[in-house]
Amino acid sequence: MSDQPAGGLLLVGCGKMGGALLGGWLDQGVAPASITIVEPADAALPANLHPDIIRCKSENELDDGSRPEIILFAVKPQAIDQVAPPYARFADAATYLSIAAGKTIDDFETLLGGGAAIIRVMPNTPAAVRRGISVAVANAAVGDAARTRAAELLSAVGEVAWIEDEGLMDAVTALSGSGPAYVFHLAECMAAAGTAAGLPEDLAVALARATVSGSGELMRQSSETAATLRRDVSSPGGTTEAALKVLMRGDAFEKLMSEAIQAATERSRELAQA
Ligand SMILES: NC(=O)c1ccc[n+]([C@@H]2O[C@H](COP(=O)([O-])OP(=O)(O)OC[C@H]3O[C@@H](n4cnc5c(N)ncnc54)[C@H](OP(=O)(O)O)[C@@H]3O)[C@@H](O)[C@H]2O)c1
């Protein structure tokens, strides 16, 4: 049996996203001894897991007297129905956070009991480098203090935004959850186009990578809008303008992106209903 101190954090699933959150909490100064991980796979754990962190292979190893303040589910959505119910016993004192895509607050109220305090969160993969954005929605059982604590913990891996209407979560998933893949695809397309224009492939790949990541960092540090930053690099009659005339012809790129995000939004809705 492992003792989870009162007020501690219980991380259920320490894969890619759970591991990113754990790293962020430790960087943020959360005491390792206040963290318990439930993770069956040894291979998923960070190589240098802090010795004060309690690690259990299953929920059965948790002490009956455990009183976690926060329980964060970071397992695959298809595992939630099986994984979550045993944690219902902590519902009187804990706030549950779930990052499982498509699993709704309603799903968790069914699994954990109607009175459980639940926050559904959609993070994204830049969390791995503390540059993510998490969008959160809470049920009525979550009080102000729990909201503040959840926001603190999520801010360890990037920005945090709250929504009040859970119905927006499908569009959030489509924009920021899946969005990193669109940006990576942009880098792929730029590299392929550079190669087609005669550049050696490795140089084209390096230029595309540095351009996408550098532009992202510039946008992060700037207070200007994306449109202003775009105009700033487009001199009249210049090369950038020539390219943008193609990309913006008939709003083709905007329409394609809109169609892509619509497809992801609909898929997110379908998955939530499955
Ligand atoms: N990665 C993303 O971009 C992203 C973005 C937004 C949201 N999310 C959400 O984040 C969640 C986790 O995704 P991920 O990419 O981090 O997945 P992952 O790397 O597969 O991590 C999930 C971990 O949970 C472990 N696990 C399985 N059963 C468990 C149990 N009963 N108790 C505790 N841990 C258990 C898995 O171990 P085994 O490998 O042994 O099964 C695995 O190590 C998903 O619900 C996903 O929807 C991910």
The ligand as an SDF file (V2000), in Angstrom:
LIG
                    3D

 48 52  0  0  0  0  0  0  0  0999 V2000
   -0.9730   13.5080  -27.2010 N   0  0  0  0  0  0  0  0  0  0  0  0
   -1.7630   14.5240  -27.5770 C   0  0  0  0  0  0  0  0  0  0  0  0
   -1.5260   15.2910  -28.5040 O   0  0  0  0  0  0  0  0  0  0  0  0
   -3.0200   14.8150  -26.8130 C   0  0  0  0  0  0  0  0  0  0  0  0
   -3.6570   16.0540  -26.9850 C   0  0  0  0  0  0  0  0  0  0  0  0
   -4.8160   16.2930  -26.2670 C   0  0  0  0  0  0  0  0  0  0  0  0
   -5.3320   15.3210  -25.4340 C   0  0  0  0  0  0  0  0  0  0  0  0
   -4.6900   14.1320  -25.3280 N   0  0  0  0  0  0  0  0  0  0  0  0
   -5.2730   13.1100  -24.4640 C   0  0  0  0  0  0  0  0  0  0  0  0
   -4.3240   12.7250  -23.5130 O   0  0  0  0  0  0  0  0  0  0  0  0
   -4.6000   11.3860  -23.1390 C   0  0  0  0  0  0  0  0  0  0  0  0
   -3.2900   10.6290  -23.0780 C   0  0  0  0  0  0  0  0  0  0  0  0
   -2.7070   10.6520  -24.3640 O   0  0  0  0  0  0  0  0  0  0  0  0
   -1.1800   10.2880  -24.5530 P   0  0  0  0  0  0  0  0  0  0  0  0
   -0.8290   10.6720  -25.9330 O   0  0  0  0  0  0  0  0  0  0  0  0
   -0.3890   10.8340  -23.3920 O   0  0  0  0  0  0  0  0  0  0  0  0
   -1.3030    8.6800  -24.4380 O   0  0  0  0  0  0  0  0  0  0  0  0
   -0.1880    7.6320  -23.9810 P   0  0  0  0  0  0  0  0  0  0  0  0
    1.1860    8.1430  -24.2830 O   0  0  0  0  0  0  0  0  0  0  0  0
   -0.5980    6.3130  -24.5190 O   0  0  0  0  0  0  0  0  0  0  0  0
   -0.3280    7.6170  -22.3820 O   0  0  0  0  0  0  0  0  0  0  0  0
   -1.3650    6.9300  -21.6960 C   0  0  0  0  0  0  0  0  0  0  0  0
   -0.7110    6.1340  -20.5720 C   0  0  0  0  0  0  0  0  0  0  0  0
   -1.7340    5.6330  -19.7080 O   0  0  0  0  0  0  0  0  0  0  0  0
   -1.3230    4.3330  -19.3170 C   0  0  0  0  0  0  0  0  0  0  0  0
   -2.4260    3.5100  -18.7800 N   0  0  0  0  0  0  0  0  0  0  0  0
   -3.1560    2.5650  -19.4190 C   0  0  0  0  0  0  0  0  0  0  0  0
   -4.0510    2.0250  -18.5450 N   0  0  0  0  0  0  0  0  0  0  0  0
   -3.8920    2.6440  -17.3450 C   0  0  0  0  0  0  0  0  0  0  0  0
   -4.4870    2.5300  -16.0760 C   0  0  0  0  0  0  0  0  0  0  0  0
   -5.4880    1.6450  -15.8380 N   0  0  0  0  0  0  0  0  0  0  0  0
   -4.0710    3.3290  -15.0840 N   0  0  0  0  0  0  0  0  0  0  0  0
   -3.0940    4.2210  -15.3050 C   0  0  0  0  0  0  0  0  0  0  0  0
   -2.4560    4.3760  -16.5010 N   0  0  0  0  0  0  0  0  0  0  0  0
   -2.8540    3.6030  -17.5090 C   0  0  0  0  0  0  0  0  0  0  0  0
   -0.7570    3.7480  -20.5940 C   0  0  0  0  0  0  0  0  0  0  0  0
   -0.0080    2.6030  -20.3230 O   0  0  0  0  0  0  0  0  0  0  0  0
    0.0310    1.4340  -21.4730 P   0  0  0  0  0  0  0  0  0  0  0  0
    0.8460    2.0080  -22.5900 O   0  0  0  0  0  0  0  0  0  0  0  0
    0.6620    0.2720  -20.7890 O   0  0  0  0  0  0  0  0  0  0  0  0
   -1.3890    1.1900  -21.8910 O   0  0  0  0  0  0  0  0  0  0  0  0
    0.0780    4.9240  -21.0990 C   0  0  0  0  0  0  0  0  0  0  0  0
    1.3780    4.9340  -20.5470 O   0  0  0  0  0  0  0  0  0  0  0  0
   -5.5730   10.8060  -24.1690 C   0  0  0  0  0  0  0  0  0  0  0  0
   -6.8480   10.6340  -23.5630 O   0  0  0  0  0  0  0  0  0  0  0  0
   -5.6320   11.8430  -25.2350 C   0  0  0  0  0  0  0  0  0  0  0  0
   -6.9470   11.9700  -25.7810 O   0  0  0  0  0  0  0  0  0  0  0  0
   -3.5370   13.8570  -25.9730 C   0  0  0  0  0  0  0  0  0  0  0  0
  1  2  1  0
  2  3  2  0
  2  4  1  0
  4  5  1  0
  4 48  2  0
  5  6  2  0
  6  7  1  0
  7  8  2  0
  8  9  1  0
  8 48  1  0
  9 10  1  0
  9 46  1  0
 10 11  1  0
 11 12  1  0
 11 44  1  0
 12 13  1  0
 13 14  1  0
 14 15  2  0
 14 16  1  0
 14 17  1  0
 17 18  1  0
 18 19  2  0
 18 20  1  0
 18 21  1  0
 21 22  1  0
 22 23  1  0
 23 24  1  0
 23 42  1  0
 24 25  1  0
 25 26  1  0
 25 36  1  0
 26 27  1  0
 26 35  1  0
 27 28  2  0
 28 29  1  0
 29 30  1  0
 29 35  2  0
 30 31  1  0
 30 32  2  0
 32 33  1  0
 33 34  2  0
 34 35  1  0
 36 37  1  0
 36 42  1  0
 37 38  1  0
 38 39  2  0
 38 40  1  0
 38 41  1  0
 42 43  1  0
 44 45  1  0
 44 46  1  0
 46 47  1  0
M  CHG  2   8   1  16  -1
M  END
$$$$
